[in-house]
Amino acid sequence: MSSNHDEFEDANRVETVRIRRAPAAEFVGGNFYQRVGGREFFKALTDKFYEGVAQDEVLRPMYPEEDLGPAAERLQLFLEQYWGGPSDYQELRGHPRLKMRHMPFKINPKAREHWLRHMRAAVDSMVSSGKLPPADEAELWAYLDRAATAMLNTFED
């Protein structure tokens, strides 16, 4: 059998199929950022998270700013970029270097637990409001749990 396309008897009826790879972070139904509602979702998530941080005796002292607004915005921009949204975080602050940026703070298992408690409340609020479907919730939570563990830099109390 010849590999010459012109010799194929139905050559004029065959349509060429081009398969191309989707850009990074693109999946069926859009990337995560798009699926959950983009900037609005991440703003609501981080606002809810920082409501808890503002009252937390372990985490609040780690924030040098009196106003938590700038910290909330940094987290929002980071999460948006990580999940396929705009690269505003990197354009404003450079490479995330999360471990390095958190090194000045004592992040032990207790701090991790407090961080996850407030993030869990924020995630749950997005689920209960219908803004975060179960499959996306599982994906988001798996990342947040891993990220919180990665930030540990001491086991001292």
C-alpha positions in Angstrom: 0.0 0.0 0.0 1.4 3.4 -1.0 1.6 6.1 1.6 0.9 8.7 -1.1 -2.3 10.6 -0.1 -3.3 11.1 -3.8 -3.5 7.4 -4.4 -6.1 6.9 -1.6 -9.4 6.3 -3.4 -11.4 8.6 -1.1 -8.6 11.3 -0.8 -11.0 14.1 -1.9 -13.5 13.2 0.8 -11.1 12.9 3.7 -10.8 16.0 5.9 -7.5 16.6 7.6 -7.8 16.4 11.4 -5.4 18.6 13.2 -4.7 17.9 16.9 -3.1 20.6 18.8 -2.3 20.7 22.5 -4.2 23.1 24.6 -2.2 25.9 26.3 -1.0 25.2 29.9 -3.8 25.0 32.5 -6.5 24.5 29.8 -8.9 21.6 30.3 -12.3 20.6 29.2 -14.7 23.4 30.4 -11.9 25.9 30.7 -9.1 26.2 33.2 -9.8 26.3 37.0 -9.8 30.1 37.2 -12.4 30.3 34.5 -14.6 27.4 35.8 -14.9 28.9 39.3 -15.7 32.4 38.1 -12.3 34.2 37.9 -11.4 37.2 39.9 -14.7 37.4 41.7 -14.3 33.9 43.1 -10.7 34.5 44.4 -11.6 37.9 45.9 -14.5 36.3 47.9 -12.3 33.4 48.9 -9.4 35.5 50.2 -11.8 38.1 51.8 -13.4 35.3 53.8 -10.0 33.8 54.7 -8.7 37.1 56.0 -11.8 37.6 58.2 -10.6 34.6 60.2 -6.9 35.6 60.1 -7.8 39.0 61.5 -9.1 37.4 64.7 -6.5 34.7 65.0 -4.0 34.8 67.9 -1.4 32.7 66.1 -1.6 34.1 62.5 -2.4 37.8 63.0 0.9 38.7 64.6 2.7 37.4 61.4 1.3 40.3 59.4 3.2 43.5 60.0 0.6 45.7 58.3 -2.2 47.0 60.4 -4.5 46.7 57.4 -4.8 43.1 56.1 -6.1 44.4 52.7 -2.7 44.3 51.0 -2.0 40.8 52.2 -5.4 39.7 51.0 -4.7 41.2 47.6 -1.3 39.5 47.4 -2.9 36.1 48.2 -5.7 36.7 45.7 -3.4 37.6 42.9 -1.1 34.7 43.6 -4.1 32.2 43.6 -5.5 33.7 40.5 -2.2 33.3 38.7 -1.6 29.8 40.0 -5.0 28.6 38.9 -4.7 30.0 35.3 -5.8 33.6 35.6 -3.8 36.7 34.8 -0.1 37.0 35.8 -0.6 40.2 37.8 1.1 38.7 40.8 4.3 38.0 39.0 4.2 41.3 37.1 3.9 43.2 40.5 6.0 41.1 42.8 8.2 38.9 40.6 8.5 35.1 41.0 6.4 33.9 43.9 9.2 32.2 45.8 6.7 31.3 48.5 9.1 29.4 50.8 11.6 32.3 50.8 8.9 35.0 51.3 7.5 33.0 54.3 10.9 32.2 55.9 11.0 35.2 58.2 7.9 33.9 60.0 7.7 31.0 62.4 5.5 28.6 60.5 5.1 25.5 62.6 2.4 22.8 62.6 0.2 25.0 64.9 0.4 27.9 62.4 -0.3 25.5 59.6 -3.4 24.2 61.4 -4.7 27.7 62.0 -4.1 28.7 58.4 -5.9 25.7 57.1 -8.8 26.2 59.6 -9.5 29.7 58.1 -8.9 28.5 54.6 -11.3 25.6 55.2 -14.0 28.1 56.3 -13.4 30.2 53.2 -13.6 27.2 50.9 -16.7 25.9 52.6 -18.3 29.3 52.2 -17.7 29.1 48.5 -19.2 25.6 48.3 -22.3 26.5 50.3 -22.8 29.6 48.1 -22.8 27.3 45.0 -19.7 29.0 43.6 -17.4 25.9 44.0 -18.5 22.5 42.6 -17.4 19.4 44.6 -14.8 18.3 42.0 -13.2 21.8 42.0 -13.4 21.9 45.8 -11.4 18.7 46.0 -8.7 20.0 43.6 -8.4 23.4 45.4 -8.3 21.8 48.8 -5.6 19.3 47.8 -3.4 22.2 46.6 -4.0 24.3 49.7 -3.2 21.5 52.0 0.0 20.7 50.2 1.0 24.4 50.1 0.4 24.8 53.8 2.6 21.9 54.5 5.3 23.2 52.1 5.5 26.4 54.1 6.5 24.7 57.4 9.9 26.0 58.4 10.1 24.8 62.1 8.6 22.3 64.4 9.3 24.3 67.5 6.4 25.8 69.4 
